[in-house]
Amino acid sequence: MKKGYIKAKTHIKLLPGDSVRIARELQVITQQKLSELCDMPQSTISAIEKNKINLGVERAKVLARALKVHPSVLLFSGWDIEVDERKAA
């Protein structure tokens, strides 16, 4: 890397609630519609998206089914895997 340059980050940090909101918005589903699909109160969906309550594995499974994504997309989207560049080369 050239001197004076800062290496760009290759990812952004997302919390589980952010992932739920993004997946929902990409599919153009309202919180109300998602709550109906999941049989979960809309207030719970809102709290999850605001990261005010823990998503948890069981809720992630229910939401993932409704959003047609794997639960790990919702739970671990911000997981940072440190890669040793010497081994990757």
MODELLER restraints for C-alpha pairs under 7 A, 6 or more apart:
rsr = mdl.restraints
at = mdl.atoms
rsr.add(forms.Gaussian(group=physical.xy_distance, feature=features.Distance(at['CA:13:A'], at['CA:78:A']), mean=4.76, stdev=0.5))
rsr.add(forms.Gaussian(group=physical.xy_distance, feature=features.Distance(at['CA:14:A'], at['CA:77:A']), mean=6.18, stdev=0.5))
rsr.add(forms.Gaussian(group=physical.xy_distance, feature=features.Distance(at['CA:14:A'], at['CA:78:A']), mean=4.63, stdev=0.5))
rsr.add(forms.Gaussian(group=physical.xy_distance, feature=features.Distance(at['CA:15:A'], at['CA:78:A']), mean=6.28, stdev=0.5))
rsr.add(forms.Gaussian(group=physical.xy_distance, feature=features.Distance(at['CA:16:A'], at['CA:55:A']), mean=6.72, stdev=0.5))
rsr.add(forms.Gaussian(group=physical.xy_distance, feature=features.Distance(at['CA:16:A'], at['CA:74:A']), mean=5.33, stdev=0.5))
rsr.add(forms.Gaussian(group=physical.xy_distance, feature=features.Distance(at['CA:16:A'], at['CA:75:A']), mean=5.14, stdev=0.5))
rsr.add(forms.Gaussian(group=physical.xy_distance, feature=features.Distance(at['CA:16:A'], at['CA:76:A']), mean=7.00, stdev=0.5))
rsr.add(forms.Gaussian(group=physical.xy_distance, feature=features.Distance(at['CA:17:A'], at['CA:48:A']), mean=5.10, stdev=0.5))
rsr.add(forms.Gaussian(group=physical.xy_distance, feature=features.Distance(at['CA:17:A'], at['CA:49:A']), mean=3.90, stdev=0.5))
rsr.add(forms.Gaussian(group=physical.xy_distance, feature=features.Distance(at['CA:17:A'], at['CA:50:A']), mean=5.96, stdev=0.5))
rsr.add(forms.Gaussian(group=physical.xy_distance, feature=features.Distance(at['CA:17:A'], at['CA:51:A']), mean=5.04, stdev=0.5))
rsr.add(forms.Gaussian(group=physical.xy_distance, feature=features.Distance(at['CA:18:A'], at['CA:49:A']), mean=5.76, stdev=0.5))
rsr.add(forms.Gaussian(group=physical.xy_distance, feature=features.Distance(at['CA:19:A'], at['CA:74:A']), mean=5.22, stdev=0.5))
rsr.add(forms.Gaussian(group=physical.xy_distance, feature=features.Distance(at['CA:19:A'], at['CA:77:A']), mean=6.83, stdev=0.5))
rsr.add(forms.Gaussian(group=physical.xy_distance, feature=features.Distance(at['CA:20:A'], at['CA:49:A']), mean=6.19, stdev=0.5))
rsr.add(forms.Gaussian(group=physical.xy_distance, feature=features.Distance(at['CA:20:A'], at['CA:74:A']), mean=5.92, stdev=0.5))
rsr.add(forms.Gaussian(group=physical.xy_distance, feature=features.Distance(at['CA:21:A'], at['CA:49:A']), mean=5.59, stdev=0.5))
rsr.add(forms.Gaussian(group=physical.xy_distance, feature=features.Distance(at['CA:23:A'], at['CA:67:A']), mean=6.68, stdev=0.5))
rsr.add(forms.Gaussian(group=physical.xy_distance, feature=features.Distance(at['CA:24:A'], at['CA:67:A']), mean=6.56, stdev=0.5))
rsr.add(forms.Gaussian(group=physical.xy_distance, feature=features.Distance(at['CA:31:A'], at['CA:42:A']), mean=6.00, stdev=0.5))
rsr.add(forms.Gaussian(group=physical.xy_distance, feature=features.Distance(at['CA:31:A'], at['CA:45:A']), mean=6.44, stdev=0.5))
rsr.add(forms.Gaussian(group=physical.xy_distance, feature=features.Distance(at['CA:32:A'], at['CA:42:A']), mean=5.51, stdev=0.5))
rsr.add(forms.Gaussian(group=physical.xy_distance, feature=features.Distance(at['CA:35:A'], at['CA:41:A']), mean=5.60, stdev=0.5))
rsr.add(forms.Gaussian(group=physical.xy_distance, feature=features.Distance(at['CA:35:A'], at['CA:42:A']), mean=5.12, stdev=0.5))
rsr.add(forms.Gaussian(group=physical.xy_distance, feature=features.Distance(at['CA:35:A'], at['CA:45:A']), mean=6.65, stdev=0.5))
rsr.add(forms.Gaussian(group=physical.xy_distance, feature=features.Distance(at['CA:37:A'], at['CA:66:A']), mean=6.04, stdev=0.5))
rsr.add(forms.Gaussian(group=physical.xy_distance, feature=features.Distance(at['CA:38:A'], at['CA:62:A']), mean=6.15, stdev=0.5))
rsr.add(forms.Gaussian(group=physical.xy_distance, feature=features.Distance(at['CA:38:A'], at['CA:63:A']), mean=6.34, stdev=0.5))
rsr.add(forms.Gaussian(group=physical.xy_distance, feature=features.Distance(at['CA:38:A'], at['CA:66:A']), mean=6.45, stdev=0.5))
rsr.add(forms.Gaussian(group=physical.xy_distance, feature=features.Distance(at['CA:47:A'], at['CA:53:A']), mean=5.82, stdev=0.5))
rsr.add(forms.Gaussian(group=physical.xy_distance, feature=features.Distance(at['CA:48:A'], at['CA:54:A']), mean=6.68, stdev=0.5))
rsr.add(forms.Gaussian(group=physical.xy_distance, feature=features.Distance(at['CA:48:A'], at['CA:55:A']), mean=6.05, stdev=0.5))
rsr.add(forms.Gaussian(group=physical.xy_distance, feature=features.Distance(at['CA:60:A'], at['CA:71:A']), mean=5.45, stdev=0.5))
rsr.add(forms.Gaussian(group=physical.xy_distance, feature=features.Distance(at['CA:60:A'], at['CA:74:A']), mean=6.57, stdev=0.5))
rsr.add(forms.Gaussian(group=physical.xy_distance, feature=features.Distance(at['CA:60:A'], at['CA:75:A']), mean=6.90, stdev=0.5))
rsr.add(forms.Gaussian(group=physical.xy_distance, feature=features.Distance(at['CA:61:A'], at['CA:71:A']), mean=5.41, stdev=0.5))
rsr.add(forms.Gaussian(group=physical.xy_distance, feature=features.Distance(at['CA:64:A'], at['CA:70:A']), mean=5.76, stdev=0.5))
rsr.add(forms.Gaussian(group=physical.xy_distance, feature=features.Distance(at['CA:64:A'], at['CA:71:A']), mean=5.16, stdev=0.5))
